[in-house]
Amino acid sequence: MDSFAVDYMPYSSLVGTLKEICGLSYKDIIEKKFDSVEDAGAFYHGYSRAVGFGVRLSNKKHDNEGRITSRVLVCEKEGFRHKKYMCNTNSKRRPRLQTRVGCKARFSISLDRDTNKYIVRAFEENHCHELATFREVAWVRSHRNIDAKDLSQIDVMGNCCIGPCLTYEYMVNQKGGYSKIGFIQKDMYNRIDAKRRDKAFESNSHVALMYLQLKVNS
């Protein structure tokens, strides 16, 4: 499943609270209350970044009104890859590296309707794999993010005919190093390609509408 994307703590803020977050125990987290699902997700996302692992959404439940009543976040290495992807001899693509190792770390919240708060009902802090260091965790998928300011700068430099490779290296130097930029070069290429596809779709849609309008008027 897709990684659980939230507005995580800025790099500078995270450094200031690293020791505090890493010092949290099971008792500190279990039964902890949050005002919203987003607050709970941001907390666990920050916790995972400080400890050194990635997060993804496992499952969630809604009530009849569409409100989220429970959500489970797990370590990105939870479970195992499905066998059909491991033994597919017909695929032309090279199989991806095995990244799931059955990790049991999880963070589960549910809605308490009496207090209208989300409460941590289950929390497993132990991992069965090596954790990333503070410098390495910046490259973990769920902690990579291109914010609006970075996207704007990428667009401006692209409009000035500066290639993606040079743009990325410039931004790395601007932010003070690879560990502080918050995303990898492939993430930037993916966003550029996505924007190009969106523009192409809008252009094709506009042409199609003009054609239909001409057919109606003729």
KEMARLO-897713 format. One record per residue: residue in one letter; x, y, z of N, C-alpha, C, O in turn. Coordinates in Angstrom, 3 decimals. Each point is the difference from the previous one (the first is absolute). Example, Ala and Ser with C-alpha at 12.3 -4.5 7.8 and 13.67 -1.06 7.14 Angstrom:
(atom a,(13.190,-5.690,7.800),(-0.890,1.190,0.000),(0.900,1.200,0.000),(1.036,-0.019,0.665))
(atom s,(-1.386,1.069,-1.385),(0.820,1.190,0.060),(-0.770,1.090,0.730),(0.509,1.108,0.169))
END
This chain:
(atom m,(0.840,-1.194,0.000),(-0.840,1.194,0.000),(0.877,1.247,0.000),(1.200,-0.053,0.268))
(atom d,(-1.829,1.151,-0.572),(0.750,1.244,-0.058),(0.481,0.421,1.378),(-0.605,-0.315,1.025))
(atom s,(1.706,1.031,-1.041),(0.493,0.552,1.259),(-0.991,1.015,0.533),(-0.741,0.619,-0.764))
(atom f,(0.731,-0.452,2.072),(-0.907,0.960,0.631),(0.671,1.353,0.005),(0.950,0.223,0.751))
(atom a,(-1.434,0.686,-1.585),(0.624,1.314,-0.147),(-0.640,1.001,0.949),(-1.220,0.166,0.003))
(atom v,(2.027,0.491,0.790),(-0.471,1.063,0.889),(1.000,1.141,-0.059),(1.106,-0.153,-0.519))
(atom d,(-1.504,1.293,1.054),(0.919,1.130,0.102),(0.887,-0.222,1.213),(-0.340,0.404,1.112))
(atom y,(1.482,-1.051,-1.332),(0.872,-0.328,1.118),(0.764,1.223,0.475),(0.008,1.042,-0.657))
(atom m,(0.630,-1.185,1.801),(0.716,1.118,0.604),(1.155,0.456,-0.877),(0.690,-0.839,-0.579))
(atom p,(-0.460,2.131,0.464),(1.144,0.503,-0.753),(1.309,-0.548,0.557),(0.078,-0.395,1.163))
(atom y,(0.947,0.379,-2.010),(1.296,-0.561,0.397),(0.530,0.663,1.266),(0.448,-0.690,0.915))
(atom s,(-0.494,2.013,-0.851),(0.548,0.711,1.154),(-0.768,-0.325,1.275),(0.601,-0.128,1.066))
(atom s,(-1.923,-0.006,-1.164),(-0.810,-0.326,1.168),(0.283,-1.413,0.473),(0.024,-0.273,1.201))
(atom l,(0.192,-0.633,-2.164),(0.243,-1.395,0.349),(1.290,-0.152,0.778),(0.052,-0.780,0.952))
(atom v,(0.985,1.499,-1.326),(1.269,-0.074,0.707),(-0.181,0.391,1.455),(0.586,-0.613,0.892))
(atom g,(-1.393,1.627,-0.654),(-0.194,0.480,1.359),(-0.748,-0.966,0.888),(0.157,0.044,1.220))
(atom t,(-0.976,-0.927,-1.802),(-0.812,-0.903,0.808),(0.429,-1.458,-0.134),(-0.679,-0.891,0.511))
(atom l,(1.787,0.637,-1.186),(0.446,-1.372,-0.258),(0.176,-0.796,1.283),(-0.516,-1.111,0.114))
(atom k,(1.237,1.665,0.853),(0.249,-0.709,1.253),(-1.303,-0.257,0.742),(-0.192,-1.068,0.581))
(atom e,(-0.698,2.048,-0.601),(-1.280,-0.147,0.695),(-0.846,-1.112,-0.619),(-0.585,-0.809,0.721))
(atom i,(0.518,0.764,-2.056),(-0.807,-1.006,-0.686),(0.580,-1.391,0.194),(-0.738,-0.943,0.288))
(atom c,(2.044,0.805,-0.440),(0.639,-1.306,0.157),(-0.144,-0.526,1.424),(0.064,-1.208,0.224))
(atom g,(-0.256,2.099,0.729),(-0.116,-0.419,1.393),(-1.393,-0.455,0.397),(-0.201,-0.447,1.129))
(atom l,(-0.778,0.552,-2.045),(-1.362,-0.416,0.313),(-0.080,-1.517,0.151),(0.566,-0.738,-0.807))
(atom s,(-1.259,0.280,1.826),(-0.159,-1.432,0.254),(-1.404,-0.451,-0.386),(-0.839,0.805,-0.406))
(atom y,(0.603,-2.101,0.539),(-1.322,-0.558,-0.284),(-1.071,0.680,0.854),(-1.077,0.333,-0.495))
(atom k,(1.375,-0.134,1.758),(-0.964,0.616,0.915),(-0.299,1.451,-0.374),(-1.097,0.498,0.253))
(atom d,(2.076,0.177,-0.856),(-0.205,1.395,-0.404),(-0.954,0.116,-1.192),(-0.676,1.015,-0.171))
(atom i,(0.631,-2.068,-0.646),(-0.743,0.073,-1.257),(-1.363,-0.684,0.066),(-0.981,0.524,-0.527))
(atom i,(0.912,-1.698,1.174),(-1.277,-0.702,0.062),(-1.026,0.843,0.766),(0.314,0.571,1.045))
(atom e,(-1.512,-0.500,-1.561),(-1.106,0.798,0.547),(0.191,1.505,-0.187),(-0.766,0.793,0.547))
(atom k,(1.779,-0.395,-1.315),(0.200,1.421,-0.294),(-1.175,0.494,-0.836),(-0.501,-0.737,-0.850))
(atom k,(0.056,1.960,1.073),(-1.177,0.539,-0.675),(0.375,1.095,-1.001),(0.927,0.779,0.216))
(atom f,(-1.677,-0.748,-1.314),(0.221,0.990,-1.052),(-1.338,0.603,-0.417),(-1.043,-0.650,0.074))
(atom d,(1.095,1.895,-0.510),(-1.220,0.691,-0.420),(-0.493,-0.461,-1.366),(-1.188,0.110,-0.301))
(atom s,(2.097,-0.625,-0.529),(-0.385,-0.401,-1.351),(0.881,-1.136,-0.495),(1.044,-0.297,0.580))
(atom v,(-1.487,-0.334,-1.667),(0.791,-1.052,-0.644),(1.308,0.583,-0.516),(1.050,-0.638,0.071))
(atom e,(-1.130,1.863,-0.593),(1.202,0.649,-0.535),(1.038,0.234,1.091),(1.195,-0.187,-0.226))
(atom d,(-1.648,0.596,1.405),(0.929,0.219,1.115),(0.676,-1.306,0.410),(1.201,-0.028,0.267))
(atom a,(-1.978,-1.050,-0.219),(0.557,-1.304,0.362),(1.004,-0.466,-1.050),(1.069,-0.511,0.333))
(atom g,(-1.429,0.692,-1.613),(0.900,-0.398,-1.074),(1.286,0.801,0.010),(1.080,-0.549,-0.218))
(atom a,(-1.192,1.858,0.472),(1.188,0.857,0.055),(0.905,-0.410,1.157),(1.225,0.017,-0.125))
(atom f,(-1.836,-0.386,1.252),(0.789,-0.435,1.154),(0.795,-1.262,-0.331),(1.205,-0.059,0.244))
(atom y,(-1.878,-0.946,-0.800),(0.695,-1.267,-0.282),(1.003,0.169,-1.132),(1.041,-0.656,-0.020))
(atom h,(-1.356,1.530,-0.913),(0.936,0.274,-1.088),(1.280,0.630,0.563),(1.107,-0.378,-0.382))
(atom g,(-1.272,1.340,1.291),(1.161,0.613,0.643),(0.760,-0.992,0.857),(1.230,0.006,0.027))
(atom y,(-1.970,-0.867,0.679),(0.631,-1.037,0.828),(0.827,-0.947,-0.865),(1.136,-0.328,0.343))
(atom s,(-1.706,-0.111,-1.464),(0.701,-0.943,-0.873),(1.244,0.629,-0.615),(1.016,-0.670,-0.184))
(atom r,(-1.101,1.945,-0.128),(1.160,0.700,-0.572),(1.109,0.116,1.032),(1.175,-0.151,-0.332))
(atom a,(-1.537,0.417,1.579),(0.999,0.132,1.061),(0.635,-1.340,0.338),(1.202,-0.074,0.256))
(atom v,(-2.010,-0.988,-0.255),(0.502,-1.329,0.358),(0.769,-0.631,-1.156),(1.011,-0.667,0.219))
(atom g,(-1.488,0.875,-1.465),(0.734,-0.503,-1.149),(-0.707,-1.053,-0.826),(0.621,-0.990,-0.387))
(atom f,(-1.908,1.175,0.105),(-0.709,-0.942,-0.875),(-1.096,0.728,-0.762),(-0.390,1.110,0.364))
(atom g,(-0.101,-1.738,-1.417),(-1.055,0.586,-0.812),(-1.369,-0.507,0.412),(-0.118,-1.022,0.676))
(atom v,(-0.919,1.748,-1.089),(-1.377,-0.303,0.399),(-0.885,-0.144,-1.231),(0.197,0.683,-1.005))
(atom r,(-1.171,-1.576,1.095),(-1.034,-0.072,-1.027),(-1.336,-0.334,0.648),(-0.055,-0.532,1.108))
(atom l,(-1.014,0.853,-1.816),(-1.353,-0.244,0.489),(-0.365,-1.457,-0.222),(0.129,-0.513,-1.111))
(atom s,(-0.586,-0.161,2.172),(-0.419,-1.396,-0.123),(-1.490,-0.082,-0.307),(-0.389,-0.585,-1.011))
(atom n,(-0.439,1.154,1.857),(-1.438,0.015,-0.267),(-0.672,1.103,0.809),(0.585,0.557,0.929))
(atom k,(-1.812,-0.260,-1.300),(-0.787,0.995,0.729),(-1.481,-0.334,-0.153),(-0.409,-0.659,-0.956))
(atom k,(-0.376,1.125,1.910),(-1.437,-0.244,-0.027),(-0.756,1.318,0.135),(0.470,0.940,0.642))
(atom h,(-1.656,-0.889,-1.262),(-0.849,1.190,0.049),(-1.358,-0.353,0.588),(-0.420,-1.157,-0.026))
(atom d,(-0.257,2.161,0.554),(-1.381,-0.204,0.426),(-0.930,0.346,-1.161),(0.464,0.299,-1.100))
(atom n,(-1.760,-0.337,1.341),(-0.975,0.256,-1.070),(0.057,1.430,-0.528),(-0.463,0.280,-1.106))
(atom e,(1.028,0.611,1.895),(0.111,1.395,-0.413),(1.316,0.287,-0.719),(0.264,1.135,-0.395))
(atom g,(0.554,-2.162,0.229),(1.274,0.163,-0.690),(1.150,0.417,0.885),(1.107,0.234,-0.486))
(atom r,(-1.353,-0.137,1.775),(1.052,0.399,0.932),(0.891,-1.190,0.330),(-0.491,-1.111,0.196))
(atom i,(1.782,1.338,-0.135),(0.929,-1.078,0.329),(-0.155,-0.368,1.474),(0.093,0.857,0.878))
(atom t,(-0.329,-2.136,-0.622),(-0.157,-0.472,1.379),(1.231,-0.736,0.510),(0.214,-0.092,1.209))
(atom s,(0.590,-0.430,-2.119),(1.243,-0.661,0.415),(1.000,0.026,-1.142),(-0.367,0.017,-1.175))
(atom r,(1.619,-0.016,1.542),(1.070,-0.012,-1.008),(1.208,-0.714,0.575),(0.342,0.163,1.171))
(atom v,(0.298,-0.957,-2.019),(1.188,-0.748,0.412),(1.165,0.390,-0.897),(-0.092,-0.094,-1.224))
(atom l,(1.178,0.528,1.828),(1.234,0.304,-0.714),(1.024,-1.051,0.374),(0.098,-0.394,1.162))
(atom v,(0.662,-0.061,-2.139),(0.981,-1.051,0.248),(1.364,0.410,-0.540),(0.121,0.955,-0.767))
(atom c,(0.889,-1.687,1.178),(1.343,0.187,-0.555),(-0.041,-0.361,-1.479),(-0.724,-0.916,-0.390))
(atom e,(1.480,1.612,-0.430),(0.001,-0.274,-1.434),(0.506,-1.400,-0.327),(-0.219,-0.489,-1.109))
(atom k,(0.892,-0.163,2.054),(0.504,-1.358,-0.204),(-0.944,-1.061,0.576),(0.381,-1.160,0.155))
(atom e,(-1.610,1.568,0.159),(-1.003,-0.944,0.504),(-0.420,-0.963,-1.100),(-0.053,0.375,-1.171))
(atom g,(-0.248,-1.630,1.548),(-0.486,-0.977,-0.962),(1.094,-0.498,-0.931),(1.189,0.230,0.222))
(atom f,(-1.627,-0.920,-1.272),(0.918,-0.540,-0.997),(-0.578,0.246,-1.385),(-1.215,0.106,-0.161))
(atom r,(2.080,-0.017,-0.828),(-0.469,0.190,-1.363),(-0.765,-1.242,-0.455),(0.372,-1.128,0.321))
(atom h,(-1.451,1.359,-1.078),(-0.823,-1.109,-0.476),(0.815,-0.907,-0.921),(0.823,0.468,-0.786))
(atom k,(-1.068,-1.766,0.900),(0.778,-0.985,-0.762),(-0.105,0.208,-1.507),(0.947,-0.280,-0.734))
(atom k,(-2.107,0.777,0.267),(-0.164,0.156,-1.448),(0.974,1.017,-0.576),(0.333,-0.061,-1.183))
(atom y,(0.130,1.005,2.017),(0.983,0.972,-0.463),(1.421,-0.535,0.122),(0.920,0.503,-0.644))
(atom m,(-0.748,-1.523,1.473),(1.324,-0.586,0.193),(0.317,-1.041,-1.067),(1.162,-0.213,-0.346))
(atom c,(-2.204,-0.434,-0.171),(0.197,-1.130,-0.920),(-0.535,0.278,-1.398),(-0.237,-0.939,-0.760))
(atom n,(0.044,2.184,0.408),(-0.534,0.350,-1.308),(1.108,-0.026,-1.047),(0.766,0.955,-0.133))
(atom t,(-0.690,-2.054,-0.605),(1.064,-0.159,-1.004),(-0.343,0.687,-1.316),(0.859,0.136,-0.871))
(atom n,(-2.119,0.301,0.720),(-0.424,0.634,-1.249),(0.249,1.503,-0.020),(-0.095,0.640,-1.047))
(atom s,(0.409,-0.091,2.195),(0.218,1.440,0.074),(1.299,0.387,-0.698),(1.031,-0.650,0.175))
(atom k,(-1.095,1.722,-0.970),(1.185,0.486,-0.691),(0.837,0.909,0.884),(1.171,0.251,-0.282))
(atom r,(-1.787,0.242,1.362),(0.723,0.883,0.903),(0.822,-0.803,1.001),(-0.373,-1.107,0.387))
(atom r,(1.482,1.678,0.018),(0.806,-0.623,1.032),(-0.753,0.072,1.325),(-0.499,1.068,0.355))
(atom p,(0.400,-2.173,0.388),(-0.744,0.026,1.273),(0.630,0.967,0.992),(1.223,0.112,0.084))
(atom r,(-2.067,0.580,0.661),(0.494,0.943,0.996),(0.651,-0.748,1.155),(-0.269,-1.177,0.240))
(atom l,(1.130,1.897,0.465),(0.640,-0.586,1.164),(-1.048,-0.304,1.068),(-0.965,0.745,0.166))
(atom q,(1.165,-1.845,0.553),(-0.912,-0.372,1.077),(0.222,0.929,1.186),(1.083,0.019,0.585))
(atom t,(-2.100,0.745,-0.233),(0.137,0.974,1.087),(-0.861,-0.338,1.209),(0.240,0.522,1.089))
(atom r,(-1.227,-1.375,-1.255),(-0.870,-0.366,1.119),(0.532,-1.258,0.689),(0.284,-1.011,-0.642))
(atom v,(-0.162,1.104,1.943),(0.610,-1.100,0.761),(-0.892,-0.469,1.153),(0.475,-0.675,0.913))
(atom g,(-1.750,1.025,-0.948),(-0.919,-0.454,1.034),(0.078,0.762,1.307),(-0.291,-0.556,1.058))
(atom c,(0.681,1.827,-1.115),(0.101,0.803,1.221),(-1.385,0.182,0.628),(-0.986,0.208,-0.706))
(atom k,(0.923,-0.287,2.021),(-1.271,0.071,0.724),(-0.287,1.385,0.592),(-1.051,0.195,0.610))
(atom a,(1.954,0.758,-0.777),(-0.205,1.336,0.577),(-1.270,0.623,-0.572),(-0.222,-0.025,-1.211))
(atom r,(-0.609,0.583,2.087),(-1.268,0.566,-0.440),(-0.496,1.054,0.982),(0.458,0.081,1.140))
(atom f,(-1.400,0.720,-1.612),(-0.574,1.102,0.775),(-1.469,0.083,-0.384),(-0.329,0.361,-1.130))
(atom s,(-0.547,-0.692,2.056),(-1.424,-0.073,-0.307),(-0.793,0.983,0.859),(0.180,0.060,1.216))
(atom i,(-1.053,0.704,-1.858),(-0.844,0.956,0.724),(-1.470,-0.278,-0.299),(-0.338,-0.548,-1.050))
(atom s,(-0.515,0.926,1.970),(-1.443,-0.120,-0.223),(-0.702,1.187,0.643),(0.510,0.612,0.939))
(atom l,(-1.673,-0.306,-1.457),(-0.765,1.158,0.462),(-0.778,-0.335,1.270),(-0.741,-0.982,0.048))
(atom d,(0.921,1.807,0.971),(-0.800,-0.087,1.223),(-1.128,1.022,-0.134),(0.233,1.204,0.098))
(atom r,(-1.438,-1.681,-0.318),(-1.120,0.908,-0.273),(-0.403,0.819,1.222),(-0.606,1.062,-0.145))
(atom d,(0.928,-1.529,1.327),(-0.352,0.747,1.211),(0.811,1.290,0.124),(-0.522,1.044,0.391))
(atom t,(1.807,-1.138,-0.731),(0.884,1.164,0.106),(0.286,0.648,-1.352),(0.573,1.087,-0.073))
(atom n,(-0.988,-1.786,-1.015),(0.268,0.472,-1.357),(1.501,0.100,-0.270),(0.451,0.860,-0.756))
(atom k,(0.308,-1.744,1.380),(1.448,-0.049,-0.174),(0.402,-1.331,-0.636),(-0.718,-0.995,0.098))
(atom y,(1.872,1.002,-0.746),(0.574,-1.238,-0.528),(1.042,-0.501,0.994),(0.920,0.729,0.370))
(atom i,(-1.073,-1.974,0.056),(0.840,-0.566,1.050),(0.846,-1.138,-0.559),(-0.480,-0.812,-0.791))
(atom v,(1.736,0.761,1.209),(0.896,-1.079,-0.420),(-0.417,-1.271,0.734),(0.102,-0.082,1.224))
(atom r,(-0.572,-0.908,-1.983),(-0.482,-1.246,0.590),(1.039,-1.112,-0.064),(-0.012,-0.917,0.821))
(atom a,(0.909,1.000,-1.795),(1.041,-1.026,-0.139),(1.279,0.656,-0.482),(-0.021,0.848,-0.892))
(atom f,(1.119,-1.243,1.479),(1.298,0.557,-0.388),(1.079,-1.056,0.196),(0.209,-0.487,1.111))
(atom e,(0.473,0.138,-2.192),(1.130,-0.933,0.059),(1.241,0.762,-0.429),(0.085,0.472,-1.134))
(atom e,(0.874,-0.353,2.035),(1.175,0.829,-0.267),(1.201,-0.768,-0.524),(0.937,0.611,-0.515))
(atom n,(-0.937,-1.938,0.631),(1.166,-0.801,-0.380),(-0.005,-0.329,-1.489),(-1.047,-0.263,-0.592))
(atom h,(2.230,0.282,0.005),(0.183,-0.318,-1.415),(0.910,-1.216,-0.144),(0.856,-0.251,0.848))
(atom c,(-1.049,-0.500,-1.932),(0.817,-1.194,-0.248),(1.087,0.273,-1.032),(0.560,-0.938,-0.568))
(atom h,(-0.258,2.188,0.323),(0.984,0.371,-1.012),(0.828,1.173,0.514),(-0.337,0.628,1.004))
(atom e,(1.406,-0.354,-1.699),(0.867,1.116,0.380),(-0.688,1.322,-0.326),(-0.601,0.155,-1.063))
(atom l,(0.697,0.784,1.983),(-0.610,1.312,-0.200),(0.957,0.941,-0.725),(1.218,-0.164,0.069))
(atom a,(-1.773,1.135,-0.755),(0.813,0.979,-0.720),(0.595,1.003,0.980),(-0.596,0.313,1.030))
(atom t,(1.773,0.182,-1.367),(0.609,1.052,0.809),(-0.699,1.323,-0.306),(-0.807,0.087,-0.926))
(atom f,(1.122,0.933,1.709),(-0.644,1.295,-0.208),(0.303,0.546,-1.394),(-0.855,0.644,-0.607))
(atom r,(2.052,-0.891,0.097),(0.346,0.469,-1.344),(-0.679,-0.854,-1.069),(-0.382,0.514,-1.051))
(atom e,(0.231,-1.807,1.308),(-0.597,-0.901,-0.987),(-1.511,0.155,-0.103),(-0.576,-0.219,-1.066))
(atom v,(-0.071,0.595,2.169),(-1.461,0.013,0.028),(-0.591,1.026,-0.970),(-1.170,-0.098,-0.371))
(atom a,(1.962,1.061,-0.031),(-0.486,0.999,-0.966),(-0.355,-0.635,-1.339),(-0.771,0.573,-0.769))
(atom w,(1.333,-1.770,0.476),(-0.241,-0.662,-1.281),(-1.119,-1.031,0.078),(-0.372,-0.588,-1.016))
(atom v,(-0.161,0.364,2.202),(-1.117,-0.936,0.140),(-1.224,0.574,-0.716),(-0.286,1.193,0.101))
(atom r,(-0.420,-2.042,-0.814),(-1.057,0.463,-0.909),(-1.041,0.897,0.666),(-0.336,1.057,-0.533))
(atom s,(-0.175,-1.469,1.689),(-1.082,0.764,0.629),(0.458,1.337,0.563),(-0.829,0.832,0.369))
(atom h,(2.144,-0.614,-0.298),(0.526,1.260,0.531),(0.508,0.927,-1.099),(0.516,1.081,0.284))
(atom r,(-0.663,-1.503,-1.537),(0.395,0.850,-1.114),(-1.205,0.808,-0.463),(-1.104,-0.528,-0.134))
(atom n,(1.331,1.806,-0.105),(-1.113,0.869,-0.372),(0.512,1.227,-0.738),(0.978,0.623,0.414))
(atom i,(-1.648,-0.281,-1.510),(0.310,1.236,-0.724),(-1.108,0.990,0.326),(-1.136,-0.167,-0.445))
(atom d,(1.460,1.193,1.219),(-1.039,0.947,0.400),(-0.259,1.032,-1.104),(0.687,0.024,-1.021))
(atom a,(-1.681,0.814,1.248),(-0.429,0.972,-1.009),(1.117,0.978,-0.364),(0.135,0.390,-1.160))
(atom k,(0.664,0.002,2.153),(1.093,0.938,-0.253),(1.049,-0.625,-0.906),(0.502,0.648,-0.919))
(atom d,(-0.170,-1.914,1.179),(0.976,-0.694,-0.841),(-0.536,-0.187,-1.415),(0.737,0.166,-0.972))
(atom l,(-2.015,-0.510,0.856),(-0.602,-0.173,-1.322),(0.046,1.291,-0.804),(0.258,-0.013,-1.204))
(atom s,(-0.512,1.124,1.881),(0.037,1.298,-0.671),(1.405,0.296,-0.520),(0.166,0.492,-1.116))
(atom q,(0.845,-0.797,1.936),(1.374,0.244,-0.418),(0.382,-0.905,-1.172),(0.694,0.435,-0.919))
(atom i,(-1.142,-1.683,0.949),(0.274,-0.931,-1.098),(-0.618,0.513,-1.295),(0.621,-0.073,-1.061))
(atom d,(-1.853,0.596,1.148),(-0.675,0.538,-1.182),(0.740,1.212,-0.560),(0.184,0.114,-1.212))
(atom v,(0.237,0.786,2.093),(0.702,1.211,-0.434),(1.304,-0.358,-0.701),(0.310,0.546,-1.059))
(atom m,(0.450,-1.456,1.644),(1.279,-0.382,-0.597),(-0.206,-0.763,-1.301),(0.798,0.117,-0.931))
(atom g,(-1.883,-0.907,0.871),(-0.311,-0.705,-1.240),(-0.373,0.968,-1.108),(0.375,-0.202,-1.155))
(atom n,(-1.117,1.258,1.498),(-0.379,1.015,-0.985),(1.209,0.790,-0.495),(-0.037,0.607,-1.070))
(atom c,(1.109,-0.624,1.864),(1.244,0.669,-0.404),(0.942,-0.957,-0.724),(1.185,0.282,-0.172))
(atom c,(-1.742,-1.431,-0.251),(0.760,-1.001,-0.766),(1.132,-0.631,0.807),(1.012,-0.415,-0.566))
(atom i,(-1.179,0.341,1.879),(0.964,-0.694,0.856),(-0.518,-1.418,0.209),(-1.117,-0.188,0.481))
(atom g,(1.914,-0.801,-0.837),(-0.419,-1.391,0.061),(-0.245,-0.494,1.417),(0.498,0.596,0.955))
(atom p,(-1.267,-1.686,-0.803),(-0.319,-0.549,1.322),(1.226,-0.379,0.822),(0.018,0.199,1.215))
(atom c,(1.000,-0.742,-1.865),(1.204,-0.418,0.721),(0.698,1.193,0.650),(0.353,-0.048,1.179))
(atom l,(-0.157,1.121,-1.952),(0.640,1.200,0.534),(-0.891,0.681,1.040),(0.490,0.544,0.989))
(atom t,(-1.793,-0.581,-1.222),(-0.944,0.578,0.966),(0.106,-0.702,1.341),(0.041,0.647,1.047))
(atom y,(0.003,-1.972,-1.080),(0.074,-0.776,1.242),(1.293,0.289,0.751),(-0.022,0.209,1.213))
(atom e,(1.143,-0.194,-1.921),(1.287,0.256,0.653),(0.040,1.408,0.595),(0.563,0.211,1.075))
(atom y,(-1.164,0.751,-1.780),(-0.055,1.368,0.521),(-0.807,0.047,1.295),(0.400,0.655,0.962))
(atom m,(-1.540,-1.353,-0.940),(-0.855,0.006,1.184),(0.655,-0.725,1.172),(-0.195,0.381,1.154))
(atom v,(0.966,-1.419,-1.445),(0.751,-0.704,1.052),(0.974,0.960,0.667),(0.067,0.071,1.227))
(atom n,(0.693,0.672,-2.039),(0.952,0.976,0.547),(-0.717,1.131,0.736),(0.479,0.493,1.021))
(atom q,(-1.617,-0.097,-1.546),(-0.777,1.080,0.602),(-0.491,-0.371,1.402),(-0.021,0.842,0.898))
(atom k,(-0.371,-2.104,-0.715),(-0.555,-0.449,1.277),(1.058,-0.510,0.972),(-0.298,-0.253,1.168))
(atom g,(1.539,0.102,-1.649),(1.070,-0.406,0.904),(0.311,-1.476,0.033),(0.573,-0.483,0.977))
(atom g,(-0.937,-0.255,-2.023),(0.357,-1.418,-0.041),(-1.147,-0.898,-0.419),(-1.168,0.386,0.055))
(atom y,(1.526,-1.599,-0.477),(-1.002,-0.952,-0.476),(-0.980,-0.403,1.096),(-1.177,-0.227,-0.279))
(atom s,(1.649,0.136,1.521),(-0.863,-0.459,1.092),(-1.059,1.033,0.378),(-0.931,-0.310,0.742))
(atom k,(1.069,1.541,-1.251),(-0.931,1.068,0.374),(-0.968,0.393,-1.114),(-0.895,0.818,0.214))
(atom i,(1.071,-1.396,-1.397),(-0.852,0.428,-1.108),(-1.384,-0.635,0.073),(-0.973,0.604,-0.452))
(atom g,(0.863,-1.804,1.007),(-1.317,-0.594,0.227),(-0.546,-0.867,-1.113),(-1.085,-0.562,0.148))
(atom f,(1.794,0.430,-1.261),(-0.453,-0.872,-1.081),(1.187,-0.377,-0.874),(1.040,0.659,0.033))
(atom i,(-1.200,-1.722,-0.816),(1.074,-0.442,-0.883),(-0.272,0.505,-1.415),(-1.085,0.497,-0.302))
(atom q,(2.085,-0.635,-0.549),(-0.118,0.529,-1.354),(-1.139,-0.677,-0.771),(-0.678,0.645,-0.799))
(atom k,(0.470,-1.935,1.038),(-1.072,-0.726,-0.684),(-1.370,0.571,0.362),(-0.895,0.057,-0.844))
(atom d,(0.731,0.367,2.108),(-1.264,0.627,0.408),(-0.272,1.248,-0.830),(-1.134,0.256,-0.404))
(atom m,(2.183,0.513,0.156),(-0.142,1.229,-0.776),(-0.375,-0.323,-1.450),(-0.883,0.639,-0.573))
(atom y,(1.556,-1.632,-0.017),(-0.329,-0.411,-1.362),(-1.456,-0.463,-0.089),(-0.701,0.321,-0.959))
(atom n,(0.254,-1.077,1.964),(-1.380,-0.495,0.000),(-1.004,1.146,0.042),(-1.016,-0.040,-0.693))
(atom r,(1.297,1.071,1.508),(-0.915,1.136,0.093),(-0.015,0.801,-1.300),(-1.051,0.474,-0.431))
(atom i,(2.218,-0.324,-0.189),(0.078,0.716,-1.279),(-0.797,-0.744,-1.067),(-0.749,0.609,-0.764))
(atom d,(0.917,-1.944,0.717),(-0.731,-0.807,-0.981),(-1.504,0.064,0.247),(-0.788,0.080,-0.943))
(atom a,(0.394,-0.115,2.217),(-1.425,0.064,0.337),(-0.604,1.329,-0.448),(-1.122,0.042,-0.503))
(atom k,(1.875,1.039,0.691),(-0.495,1.314,-0.406),(-0.126,0.090,-1.519),(-0.943,0.603,-0.513))
(atom r,(1.891,-1.201,-0.206),(-0.067,-0.003,-1.459),(-1.217,-0.787,-0.483),(-0.675,0.409,-0.945))
(atom r,(0.398,-1.533,1.595),(-1.165,-0.802,-0.381),(-1.298,0.755,0.267),(-0.942,-0.068,-0.790))
(atom d,(0.901,0.792,1.915),(-1.194,0.793,0.321),(-0.234,1.083,-1.052),(-1.131,0.237,-0.425))
(atom k,(2.222,0.416,0.012),(-0.123,1.049,-1.016),(-0.468,-0.588,-1.328),(-0.832,0.589,-0.690))
(atom a,(1.377,-1.763,0.337),(-0.387,-0.646,-1.253),(-1.472,-0.400,0.038),(-0.711,0.126,-0.997))
(atom f,(0.262,-0.608,2.148),(-1.409,-0.391,0.149),(-0.913,1.210,-0.126),(-1.036,-0.063,-0.663))
(atom e,(1.422,1.176,1.305),(-0.807,1.219,-0.081),(-0.067,0.513,-1.435),(-1.046,0.453,-0.464))
(atom s,(2.185,-0.532,-0.232),(0.044,0.468,-1.387),(-0.885,-0.867,-0.890),(-0.749,0.518,-0.828))
(atom n,(0.836,-1.837,0.999),(-0.818,-0.914,-0.804),(-1.486,0.180,0.302),(-0.837,-0.072,-0.899))
(atom s,(0.519,0.305,2.174),(-1.398,0.210,0.382),(-0.544,1.269,-0.634),(-1.144,0.040,-0.455))
(atom h,(1.980,1.007,0.430),(-0.416,1.276,-0.599),(-0.252,-0.174,-1.492),(-0.982,0.525,-0.525))
(atom v,(1.853,-1.254,-0.162),(-0.167,-0.239,-1.439),(-1.273,-0.797,-0.259),(-0.742,0.285,-0.940))
(atom a,(0.495,-1.290,1.785),(-1.198,-0.827,-0.170),(-1.270,0.820,0.190),(-0.968,-0.171,-0.742))
(atom l,(0.969,1.065,1.736),(-1.164,0.851,0.237),(-0.241,0.957,-1.164),(-1.142,0.238,-0.395))
(atom m,(2.228,0.307,-0.147),(-0.135,0.900,-1.152),(-0.577,-0.750,-1.200),(-0.832,0.532,-0.734))
(atom y,(1.283,-1.769,0.545),(-0.492,-0.805,-1.126),(-1.492,-0.281,0.149),(-0.759,0.109,-0.963))
(atom l,(0.343,-0.472,2.177),(-1.415,-0.287,0.245),(-0.856,1.249,-0.174),(-1.119,-0.068,-0.508))
(atom q,(1.660,1.216,0.939),(-0.728,1.260,-0.150),(-0.199,0.342,-1.469),(-1.063,0.477,-0.395))
(atom l,(2.101,-0.725,-0.420),(-0.106,0.247,-1.437),(-1.030,-0.923,-0.641),(-0.733,0.401,-0.903))
(atom k,(0.688,-1.657,1.388),(-0.967,-0.958,-0.540),(-1.430,0.443,0.322),(-0.910,-0.139,-0.818))
(atom v,(0.737,0.677,2.036),(-1.331,0.458,0.407),(-0.433,1.208,-0.825),(-1.161,0.103,-0.397))
(atom n,(2.092,0.806,0.142),(-0.321,1.237,-0.717),(-0.135,-0.192,-1.506),(-0.602,0.830,-0.681))
(atom s,(1.156,-1.913,0.161),(-0.030,-0.205,-1.453),(-1.319,-0.622,-0.463),(-0.186,-0.237,-1.193))
END
